[in-house]
Amino acid sequence: MTHVLFIYADNASEWNCSQWRALGPSNAINRYGADEGHSARCLYLSDFVQFGHPSVQDIIARFDLIVVQRNLLAREIWDACDYWRALGKVVVADLDDDYPRLTPQNPAYRFWIGTHAQRFAAATQHTPIEALTEGLGHVDALLAPNRELLADWDGIVPGVYVPNYAQPEFYSDITPKPPPAPGEPVVIGWGGSVSHFDSFVFSGIIEALNRVLSRRPEVRVRICGNDYRLRRYLAARLPQGRVEFADAVAPQAWPRRVASFDVGIAPLAGPKAPRSHIYDRRRPYIKAVEYILTAVPWVAAEGPVYADLDGRGGVVLSEESVDAW
């Protein structure tokens, strides 16, 4: 029996990560592991640091494994990790992003590397990256959904590969879309967060989509999510009337949105943008998982991110080029 406590970010801007890396796994353990005695729950980071408070101690004492999501950036968090490790708990960190290599297209760049990072350093004597590095010295292991990301931190902390998993209950009522008949509309779709701008600009996918749209009048492109920068950029570079945009939806409604695609794409930045290329190689493979669970054929960028899923309802490119797409 294992009892897992997920310490997750009490910050609305990070909720997407908390859904994948804390709430989803916690719900899955309780749903599918209860018969074998396993259990889990989530606790706010702001509560975790109050480790001397009786009610917090009563909660945490029941758990064997503590998973701290992302934010190992402050002495009070390090002290909480040290306290529970000293009492025999296993404390691990969970990272799903390559913070040292963030690029300006990612809104988090401002905090981790940009202007906010300098203010953080002036207040704490550490940049956020330095604080994270110090924080990883206060845990027993690092969990991440990408092996290259784990290798980056291997000299600081041992790593354990834990992919992002979709929540099966969100997909239970999905009916696969039948293949379009000749002449019927064909939808090439993608959806994601606000950190994929470079994945489109530097992958060759925009040029490839233009080729397809010029040759196949029945094809439409559907882009889902709230990155309005990407919307404007694509609207100016794809034929008018051939691309449509849809807002992000709640995680429970997302599978139905994916199931509306006829073909799913998963672009990543290529070598033309060296830093973006390295950053994108450290992403999780969740997009392909979403396509597989909705029976949507897919095409993904070359490289290690999607390699494990090649051939499972889709293909991984053998090279990163417009022609390959």
C-alpha positions as CSV (number, residue, x, y, z in Angstrom):
1,M,0.0,0.0,0.0
2,T,1.2,3.5,-0.9
3,H,-0.3,6.8,0.1
4,V,0.7,9.7,-2.1
5,L,0.3,13.4,-1.3
6,F,0.6,15.8,-4.2
7,I,1.7,19.4,-3.3
8,Y,0.3,21.5,-6.1
9,A,0.5,25.2,-7.1
10,D,-2.2,27.4,-5.6
11,N,-2.0,29.7,-8.6
12,A,-4.6,29.8,-11.4
13,S,-1.9,30.4,-14.1
14,E,-0.4,27.0,-13.3
15,W,-3.6,25.1,-13.1
16,N,-3.1,23.3,-16.4
17,C,0.1,21.7,-15.1
18,S,-1.6,20.9,-11.8
19,Q,-4.4,19.1,-13.7
20,W,-1.9,16.9,-15.5
21,R,0.7,16.3,-12.8
22,A,-1.3,16.4,-9.5
23,L,-5.1,16.3,-9.7
24,G,-5.2,13.7,-12.5
25,P,-2.8,11.2,-10.9
26,S,-4.4,11.7,-7.5
27,N,-7.8,11.0,-8.9
28,A,-6.5,7.9,-10.8
29,I,-4.9,6.5,-7.7
30,N,-8.1,6.8,-5.7
31,R,-10.2,5.4,-8.6
32,Y,-8.1,2.5,-9.6
33,G,-5.9,1.8,-6.6
34,A,-8.3,1.9,-3.7
35,D,-9.0,-1.9,-3.9
36,E,-5.3,-2.5,-3.2
37,G,-5.2,0.0,-0.4
38,H,-3.6,2.9,-2.3
39,S,-4.7,6.4,-1.7
40,A,-3.9,10.0,-2.7
41,R,-4.9,13.6,-2.2
42,C,-3.7,17.1,-3.1
43,L,-2.6,19.8,-0.8
44,Y,-1.8,23.4,-1.5
45,L,1.8,24.5,-1.4
46,S,0.8,27.3,0.9
47,D,-0.4,24.7,3.4
48,F,2.6,22.4,2.9
49,V,5.0,25.1,4.2
50,Q,3.0,25.4,7.4
51,F,4.5,22.0,8.5
52,G,4.5,22.9,12.2
53,H,0.7,23.5,12.3
54,P,-1.1,20.5,14.0
55,S,-3.8,20.2,11.3
56,V,-1.1,20.1,8.5
57,Q,0.9,17.6,10.4
58,D,-2.2,15.4,10.9
59,I,-2.8,15.4,7.1
60,I,0.7,14.8,5.9
61,A,1.5,12.1,8.6
62,R,-0.8,9.7,6.8
63,F,1.2,9.7,3.5
64,D,4.3,7.8,2.5
65,L,5.3,9.7,-0.6
66,I,5.1,13.5,-1.1
67,V,5.3,14.9,-4.6
68,V,6.1,18.6,-4.8
69,Q,5.0,20.2,-8.1
70,R,7.5,22.6,-9.7
71,N,7.9,25.4,-7.1
72,L,10.9,24.5,-5.1
73,L,12.0,28.1,-5.0
74,A,11.9,29.3,-1.4
75,R,13.6,28.4,1.9
76,E,10.3,27.7,3.5
77,I,9.6,25.0,0.9
78,W,13.1,23.5,1.3
79,D,12.6,23.4,5.1
80,A,9.3,21.6,4.7
81,C,10.9,19.0,2.5
82,D,13.8,18.6,4.9
83,Y,11.4,18.2,7.8
84,W,9.4,15.4,6.3
85,R,12.4,13.6,4.9
86,A,13.9,13.6,8.4
87,L,10.8,11.9,9.6
88,G,11.1,9.1,7.0
89,K,8.9,10.4,4.2
90,V,10.0,10.1,0.6
91,V,9.9,13.6,-0.9
92,V,10.2,14.0,-4.7
93,A,9.9,17.0,-7.0
94,D,7.9,17.0,-10.2
95,L,8.9,19.1,-13.2
96,D,7.3,19.1,-16.6
97,D,9.1,22.0,-18.3
98,D,12.6,23.0,-19.2
99,Y,12.9,26.2,-17.3
100,P,16.6,27.0,-17.9
101,R,15.9,26.9,-21.7
102,L,12.6,28.8,-21.8
103,T,12.3,31.1,-24.8
104,P,10.7,34.5,-25.0
105,Q,7.6,33.1,-26.7
106,N,6.7,31.4,-23.5
107,P,4.9,33.6,-21.0
108,A,6.8,32.0,-18.2
109,Y,10.1,33.3,-19.6
110,R,9.5,36.6,-17.9
111,F,9.5,35.0,-14.5
112,W,12.3,32.4,-14.9
113,I,14.8,34.3,-17.1
114,G,13.5,37.8,-18.0
115,T,12.7,40.9,-16.1
116,H,11.0,39.3,-13.1
117,A,14.0,37.0,-12.6
118,Q,16.2,40.0,-11.8
119,R,13.8,41.3,-9.2
120,F,13.6,37.8,-7.7
121,A,17.4,37.7,-7.5
122,A,17.5,41.1,-5.9
123,A,15.1,40.0,-3.2
124,T,16.4,36.5,-2.5
125,Q,20.0,36.4,-3.7
126,H,19.1,33.6,-6.2
127,T,17.7,33.7,-9.7
128,P,14.7,31.4,-10.0
129,I,16.8,28.9,-11.9
130,E,19.4,28.9,-9.1
131,A,16.7,28.6,-6.5
132,L,15.2,25.6,-8.3
133,T,18.6,24.0,-8.5
134,E,19.1,24.5,-4.8
135,G,15.6,23.2,-4.1
136,L,16.2,19.9,-6.0
137,G,19.0,19.2,-3.5
138,H,16.3,19.0,-0.8
139,V,14.3,16.1,-2.4
140,D,15.0,12.4,-2.9
141,A,14.2,12.2,-6.6
142,L,12.8,14.1,-9.6
143,L,9.8,13.0,-11.6
144,A,9.4,14.3,-15.2
145,P,7.5,13.2,-18.4
146,N,10.6,13.5,-20.6
147,R,13.9,11.5,-20.4
148,E,16.0,14.4,-21.8
149,L,14.6,16.7,-19.1
150,L,15.6,14.1,-16.4
151,A,19.1,13.8,-17.9
152,D,19.6,17.6,-17.6
153,W,19.2,17.4,-13.8
154,D,20.9,14.1,-13.3
155,G,24.0,15.6,-11.7
156,I,21.7,17.2,-9.1
157,V,19.1,14.6,-8.3
158,P,18.2,11.1,-9.5
159,G,15.3,11.0,-12.0
160,V,12.3,8.8,-12.6
161,Y,10.4,8.9,-15.9
162,V,6.6,9.4,-15.3
163,P,4.7,10.3,-18.5
164,N,1.7,12.5,-18.6
165,Y,-1.4,10.3,-18.6
166,A,-4.8,11.2,-19.8
167,Q,-7.8,10.7,-17.5
168,P,-9.7,7.7,-19.0
169,E,-13.1,8.9,-17.6
170,F,-12.9,12.0,-19.9
171,Y,-12.7,9.7,-22.9
172,S,-15.3,7.1,-22.0
173,D,-18.1,8.5,-24.1
174,I,-16.1,9.5,-27.1
175,T,-17.2,7.9,-30.4
176,P,-14.4,8.0,-33.1
177,K,-15.2,10.2,-36.0
178,P,-15.6,8.1,-39.2
179,P,-13.2,8.9,-42.1
180,P,-14.4,11.6,-44.4
181,A,-16.0,10.4,-47.6
182,P,-14.5,11.7,-50.9
183,G,-15.2,15.4,-51.2
184,E,-16.3,15.8,-47.6
185,P,-14.4,18.4,-45.4
186,V,-11.2,17.2,-43.8
187,V,-10.1,18.9,-40.6
188,I,-6.4,19.0,-39.7
189,G,-6.4,20.0,-36.0
190,W,-4.2,21.0,-33.2
191,G,-4.8,22.3,-29.7
192,G,-2.6,23.4,-26.8
193,S,-1.4,26.0,-24.3
194,V,0.3,29.3,-24.9
195,S,3.8,27.9,-25.1
196,H,3.8,26.5,-28.6
197,F,4.3,29.6,-30.8
198,D,7.8,28.6,-31.8
199,S,6.7,25.1,-32.5
200,F,4.7,26.4,-35.4
201,V,7.0,29.1,-36.6
202,F,10.2,27.0,-36.7
203,S,8.9,23.6,-37.6
204,G,8.0,23.9,-41.3
205,I,4.3,23.1,-40.5
206,I,2.9,26.4,-41.7
207,E,4.5,26.0,-45.2
208,A,3.4,22.4,-45.3
209,L,-0.2,23.4,-44.4
210,N,-0.2,26.0,-47.2
211,R,0.9,23.3,-49.7
212,V,-1.9,20.9,-48.6
213,L,-4.5,23.7,-48.6
214,S,-3.5,24.7,-52.1
215,R,-3.9,21.2,-53.4
216,R,-6.9,20.0,-51.4
217,P,-9.9,22.4,-51.4
218,E,-11.8,20.2,-48.9
219,V,-9.1,20.6,-46.2
220,R,-9.6,23.0,-43.3
221,V,-7.2,23.8,-40.4
222,R,-8.6,24.0,-36.8
223,I,-6.5,25.5,-34.0
224,C,-7.8,25.2,-30.5
225,G,-6.6,27.2,-27.5
226,N,-6.1,30.7,-26.1
227,D,-2.8,31.8,-27.7
228,Y,-4.1,34.8,-29.6
229,R,-0.6,35.6,-30.8
230,L,-0.6,32.3,-32.7
231,R,-4.1,32.9,-34.0
232,R,-3.1,36.2,-35.5
233,Y,0.1,34.8,-36.9
234,L,-1.6,31.9,-38.6
235,A,-4.5,33.9,-39.8
236,A,-2.1,36.1,-41.7
237,R,-0.2,33.2,-43.3
238,L,-2.9,30.6,-44.1
239,P,-5.6,31.2,-46.8
240,Q,-8.6,33.2,-45.6
241,G,-11.6,31.0,-44.8
242,R,-9.5,27.8,-44.6
243,V,-8.4,28.1,-40.9
244,E,-10.7,28.3,-37.9
245,F,-10.0,29.0,-34.2
246,A,-11.7,27.6,-31.1
247,D,-11.2,28.7,-27.5
248,A,-9.7,26.4,-24.8
249,V,-12.3,24.3,-22.9
250,A,-12.3,22.5,-19.5
251,P,-10.2,19.3,-19.4
252,Q,-13.4,17.2,-19.2
253,A,-14.6,18.7,-22.5
254,W,-11.2,18.6,-24.3
255,P,-11.5,15.0,-25.7
256,R,-14.6,15.9,-27.6
257,R,-12.7,18.9,-29.2
258,V,-9.9,16.6,-30.2
259,A,-12.3,14.0,-31.6
260,S,-13.6,16.6,-34.1
261,F,-10.3,16.4,-36.0
262,D,-9.7,14.1,-39.0
263,V,-5.9,14.4,-38.6
264,G,-4.0,15.6,-35.6
265,I,-0.6,17.3,-35.8
266,A,2.1,17.8,-33.2
267,P,4.7,20.2,-34.4
268,L,7.9,21.0,-32.6
269,A,10.5,23.7,-33.3
270,G,13.3,22.5,-35.5
271,P,17.1,23.2,-35.6
272,K,16.5,26.6,-37.4
273,A,15.8,27.9,-33.9
274,P,18.4,26.2,-31.7
275,R,17.1,27.2,-28.3
276,S,13.5,26.5,-29.2
277,H,14.5,23.2,-30.7
278,I,16.3,22.1,-27.5
279,Y,13.3,23.3,-25.4
280,D,10.7,21.5,-27.5
281,R,12.7,18.2,-27.3
282,R,11.9,18.2,-23.6
283,R,8.1,18.3,-23.9
284,P,5.8,15.4,-22.9
285,Y,4.1,13.3,-25.5
286,I,0.6,14.0,-24.3
287,K,-0.7,15.3,-27.7
288,A,-0.2,11.9,-29.3
289,V,-1.8,10.2,-26.4
290,E,-4.9,12.4,-26.9
291,Y,-5.0,11.5,-30.5
292,I,-4.7,7.8,-29.8
293,L,-7.5,7.9,-27.3
294,T,-9.8,9.6,-29.7
295,A,-8.8,7.4,-32.7
296,V,-7.6,10.5,-34.6
297,P,-4.7,9.7,-37.0
298,W,-1.8,11.9,-36.3
299,V,1.6,13.2,-37.5
300,A,4.2,14.3,-35.1
301,A,7.6,16.1,-35.3
302,E,10.9,14.2,-35.6
303,G,12.8,13.5,-32.5
304,P,12.6,11.8,-29.1
305,V,9.4,13.3,-27.8
306,Y,6.9,11.1,-29.7
307,A,9.3,8.3,-30.7
308,D,7.8,5.8,-28.1
309,L,4.3,6.2,-29.7
310,D,5.4,6.0,-33.4
311,G,3.1,3.6,-35.3
312,R,0.3,3.7,-32.7
313,G,-2.3,5.3,-34.9
314,G,0.1,7.9,-36.2
315,V,3.6,8.5,-37.5
316,V,6.7,10.4,-36.3
317,L,8.5,12.3,-39.0
318,S,11.9,10.9,-40.0
319,E,13.3,14.4,-40.5
320,E,12.2,18.0,-39.7
321,S,11.3,19.6,-43.0
322,V,8.5,21.1,-45.0
323,D,8.6,18.1,-47.4
324,A,8.4,15.6,-44.5
325,W,5.3,17.3,-43.2
